Amino acid sequence: MLEANYEQIPDLHFNIELLAIDSPHVACRLRLRLSSVKRCGYPR
């Protein structure tokens, strides 16, 4: 998903806020920061 939208969100930056591992499962909470170059179809 992120690779396909790189041209629309070139300044994408994300931080892993929480990482939980209980083998064989992995879960994480990400915080994304971005600004789109053009409208991506989502309401503002």
VEXBAKOL-129634 format. One line per field, with one value per residue: z, x, y of N, C-alpha, C in turn; residue number from 0; chain; residue in one letter. Coordinates in steps of 0.001 Angstrom, whole numbers, plus 500000, padded with zeros to 6 digits. Each point is the difference from the previous one (the first is absolute). Layout:
N
n.w: (Z, ...)
n.u: (X, ...)
n.v: (Y, ...)
ca.w: (Z, ...)
ca.u: (X, ...)
ca.v: (Y, ...)
c.w: (Z, ...)
c.u: (X, ...)
c.v: (Y, ...)
resi: (NUM, ...)
chain: (A, ...)
resn: (a, ...)
This chain:
44
n.w: (500000, 500893, 499454, 499856, 501197, 499777, 498749, 500628, 500690, 499330, 500908, 499655, 501247, 500499, 501201, 500448, 500442, 499506, 500496, 499646, 500576, 499517, 499789, 498833, 500938, 499162, 500878, 499330, 500667, 498862, 500056, 499086, 499329, 499343, 498810, 499483, 498853, 499900, 499739, 501034, 500028, 501032, 500762, 499953)
n.u: (500817, 500958, 500549, 498765, 499929, 501220, 499532, 498942, 500850, 500772, 499337, 499547, 499589, 500479, 499428, 500752, 498748, 499571, 500797, 499122, 500740, 499164, 501149, 499473, 499440, 499810, 499987, 499601, 500316, 499555, 500824, 499113, 500964, 499136, 500301, 498791, 500501, 499076, 498757, 499917, 498922, 500710, 498915, 500006)
n.v: (498818, 500097, 498940, 499533, 500579, 499581, 500002, 499516, 499241, 500867, 500705, 498822, 500105, 498873, 500002, 499019, 500157, 498866, 499076, 499064, 499075, 499108, 499400, 499864, 500786, 501014, 500998, 501089, 501106, 500522, 501035, 500374, 500611, 500775, 500436, 499951, 499566, 499049, 500296, 499195, 500768, 500436, 500035, 501301)
ca.w: (500000, 500101, 498817, 498870, 500167, 500281, 499231, 500590, 501372, 500003, 501295, 500983, 501122, 501035, 501211, 500694, 501374, 500845, 499298, 500858, 499336, 500708, 498880, 498694, 499666, 500192, 499871, 500250, 499823, 499225, 499853, 498686, 499715, 498560, 499305, 498648, 498890, 499420, 500734, 499870, 500029, 501359, 500434, 500860)
ca.u: (499183, 500804, 500844, 499170, 499580, 501165, 499961, 498999, 500396, 501458, 500613, 499472, 500874, 499242, 500687, 499417, 499734, 499837, 500276, 499714, 500304, 499654, 500206, 500424, 499264, 500654, 499081, 500663, 499257, 500799, 499528, 500408, 499975, 500140, 499171, 499822, 500285, 498690, 498900, 500058, 498670, 499488, 499480, 500887)
ca.v: (501182, 501212, 500133, 500400, 501393, 500842, 501247, 500887, 500353, 499855, 500303, 499057, 499651, 499313, 499553, 498864, 500418, 498827, 498751, 498849, 498739, 498771, 499090, 500486, 501220, 501293, 501125, 501274, 501240, 500945, 501381, 500488, 501438, 500170, 500978, 499477, 500897, 500273, 499366, 498542, 499426, 499924, 501306, 500780)
c.w: (500000, 498780, 498808, 500078, 500195, 499246, 500589, 501407, 500162, 501352, 501115, 501057, 501027, 501130, 500562, 501458, 500954, 499146, 500985, 499200, 500946, 498930, 499849, 499589, 500303, 499796, 500264, 499815, 499309, 500054, 498696, 499954, 498515, 499541, 498557, 498956, 499312, 500798, 499717, 500050, 501385, 500407, 500934, 501254)
c.u: (500865, 500877, 499199, 499612, 501164, 499964, 499011, 500376, 501516, 500659, 499494, 501049, 499150, 500900, 499269, 499827, 499906, 500238, 499798, 500216, 499643, 499984, 498831, 499327, 500832, 498943, 500778, 499026, 500933, 499363, 500574, 499925, 500262, 499203, 499918, 500287, 498703, 498957, 499971, 498627, 499407, 499461, 500975, 499299)
c.v: (501252, 500213, 500503, 501474, 500964, 501327, 500996, 500451, 499861, 500265, 499086, 499673, 499271, 499549, 498796, 500413, 498821, 498770, 498861, 498725, 498862, 498919, 499036, 501311, 501244, 501078, 501280, 501145, 500976, 501376, 500520, 501515, 500157, 501200, 499541, 501073, 500394, 499249, 498507, 499346, 499860, 501368, 500701, 500409)
resi: (0, 1, 2, 3, 4, 5, 6, 7, 8, 9, 10, 11, 12, 13, 14, 15, 16, 17, 18, 19, 20, 21, 22, 23, 24, 25, 26, 27, 28, 29, 30, 31, 32, 33, 34, 35, 36, 37, 38, 39, 40, 41, 42, 43)
chain: (A, A, A, A, A, A, A, A, A, A, A, A, A, A, A, A, A, A, A, A, A, A, A, A, A, A, A, A, A, A, A, A, A, A, A, A, A, A, A, A, A, A, A, A)
resn: (m, l, e, a, n, y, e, q, i, p, d, l, h, f, n, i, e, l, l, a, i, d, s, p, h, v, a, c, r, l, r, l, r, l, s, s, v, k, r, c, g, y, p, r)
